Structure formats: structure tokens, C-alpha cells
């Protein structure tokens, strides 16, 4: 997919922008879908990663939602633009989701509970 990002949000040197499942919104936006990297908790946020960039993920606060592919809202459809499997969120982008946020996840003790 081809789109522009804020000058402050650019792929890491030589990394390129991730090629992942992408949905076009009715208002000329894009939803890019990623799998969460092992070992991190990605929080939902609005504007933390960059201006006009929202993150919807199960970390920190639940309750955020994303309108799914092929949904119709107000008579306008969310269209799958790039129908490929989701890739793991790149480390440079995952790092941006962590700025100013402290995980509330409890560390695993390694013991099972009934």
C-alpha cells in the first residue's frame, strides 16, 4: 500500500514499511493489522505513536475497538486493500507504542494455578 506518514514516524533505516493486512477506511484512512511481538504488551492509544495514529490492542486498557474489514458504517464500507497475512509488529514500531507507558502486566511466576 502507498500512504504518507508524519515526518516523525518513518521506518527504521533500511527497514521499509511493513507489508501486512491493510484495510482502507471510508474517510481515506488505513487500518494496518499486526501480530503482537512475543514478550511485549502493546497498549491501545490515541496519538502516542504519532499525530493521527491510533493503536488498538488488548494491552493496558480494554474497550477500544476497531471496525473490521468489510464492515459498513453510515453506508460506507471498510475495504480490504492488501489481503495478505498479518506480520509481527516491527521492533522500531513496537518501541513507539511503549513511549511513556509502563506495563501493568504481572510477571509470570512459572507456577500453574488451579
C-alpha positions in Angstrom: 0.0 0.0 0.0 1.1 3.5 -0.6 0.5 6.2 2.0 2.2 9.1 3.8 3.1 9.2 7.5 4.0 12.1 9.7 7.7 13.0 9.3 8.2 11.9 12.9 7.0 8.4 12.0 9.3 6.8 9.5 10.5 3.2 9.2 13.9 2.4 10.8 16.8 2.9 8.4 16.6 0.3 5.7 13.7 -1.4 7.2 11.0 -0.2 4.9 7.3 0.0 5.8 5.8 -3.4 6.8 3.8 -5.3 4.2 0.8 -6.5 6.2 -3.0 -6.9 6.0 -4.4 -3.4 5.3 -7.9 -2.1 5.2 -9.0 1.2 3.6 -11.5 3.3 5.7 -14.3 5.3 4.2 -12.5 8.5 5.2 -9.3 7.8 3.2 -7.5 6.3 6.2 -5.9 2.9 6.6 -6.0 0.2 9.2 -2.8 -1.9 9.3 -3.0 -5.2 11.2 -0.1 -6.7 13.0 0.6 -9.6 15.3 2.0 -8.7 18.7 5.7 -9.5 19.2 6.5 -12.0 21.9 7.4 -10.5 25.2 5.7 -7.1 24.9 2.3 -5.7 25.8 1.1 -3.2 23.3 -1.3 -0.6 24.8 -4.2 1.0 23.0 -3.5 4.7 22.5 -4.5 7.7 20.5 -1.8 9.9 19.2 1.1 8.4 21.2 2.8 6.9 18.2 2.2 10.0 16.1 -0.4 12.6 15.1 -3.5 10.9 13.7 -2.3 7.4 14.5 -4.4 5.3 16.9 -3.4 1.9 18.2 -6.0 -0.7 19.1 -4.6 -3.6 21.1 -5.6 -5.5 24.2 -2.8 -4.1 26.4 -3.3 -1.7 29.3 -6.9 -0.7 28.7 -9.5 -2.8 27.1 -12.6 -1.4 25.5 -11.1 0.1 22.4 -12.5 -1.2 19.2 -11.7 -1.4 15.5 -14.3 -1.5 12.7 -13.5 -4.8 10.9 -12.8 -5.4 7.2 -15.9 -5.3 5.0 -18.0 -3.6 7.7 -20.4 -0.9 6.5 -20.9 2.2 8.7 -23.1 5.0 7.5 -23.5 3.3 4.2 -19.7 3.3 3.6 -17.6 0.2 3.5 -14.2 -0.6 5.1 -12.5 -2.4 2.2 -9.6 -4.9 2.3 -6.9 -3.2 0.3 -4.0 -5.6 0.8 -5.2 -9.1 1.5 -2.1 -10.8 2.9 -1.4 -12.4 6.4 -0.6 -10.1 9.3 3.1 -9.8 10.1 4.6 -9.3 13.5 4.8 -5.6 14.5 8.4 -4.5 13.7 10.6 -3.7 16.7 11.0 0.0 15.6 7.2 0.5 15.6 6.7 -1.6 18.7 9.1 0.7 20.5 7.0 3.7 19.6 3.9 2.1 21.2 5.9 1.9 24.5 6.9 5.5 24.9 5.6 7.0 28.1 3.8 3.8 29.1 4.5 1.3 31.9 3.1 -2.2 31.6 0.6 -3.2 34.2 1.1 -6.9 33.4 2.1 -9.1 36.3 5.2 -11.1 35.8 4.7 -14.9 35.4 5.8 -16.9 38.4 6.0 -20.0 36.3 3.6 -21.9 38.5 0.2 -23.1 37.4 -2.9 -22.1 39.4 -6.0 -24.3 39.6 
